[in-house]
């Protein structure tokens, strides 16, 4: 892969766009997208589930805080965003 093949929906013209680097930012669909080019490619993504909680600003995080629990669950706190802690 070296870029993208795109189509202008207004004019119908098609273009090749070349790039030095292509980033697969497809999240849990990473393996599906990778297998489109090579169906036998080894899976690399292990999807997980989680919960996002938005807290009032008095639960402020100065830095990212991480804690790994005994059941291998990861908890973290993101810095403030619009006066909220995540």
Number of C-alpha atoms within 10 A of each C-alpha: 9 11 13 12 10 12 12 9 8 6 7 9 9 11 11 11 10 12 10 7 9 11 6 11 8 11 9 12 12 16 18 14 13 17 13 10 10 9 11 9 12 10 11 9 12 8 9 6 4 8 5 7 8 12 13 11 14 9 15 16 16 11 10 11 11 11 11 10 9 7 6 8 9 11 12 12 19 16 17 18 10 7 13 16 19 19
